[in-house]
């Protein structure tokens, strides 16, 4: 089993200077560039049949 994935960049400023947060717990990260903290949470896998576009795979309706 491999280690958990880490974010590559901050979702707020886009900088790559991220560190795991010691205060926030598992899945919490701190950005040293913009001084924001955020958390990541895996919700689950999507069903291959789920669709949000209402049927058409390309989003266009005929």
Secondary structure, 3 states (H helix, E strand, C coil): CCCCCCCCCCCCCCCCCEEECCCCCCCEEEECCCCCEEECCCCCCCCCCCCCCCCCCCCCCC
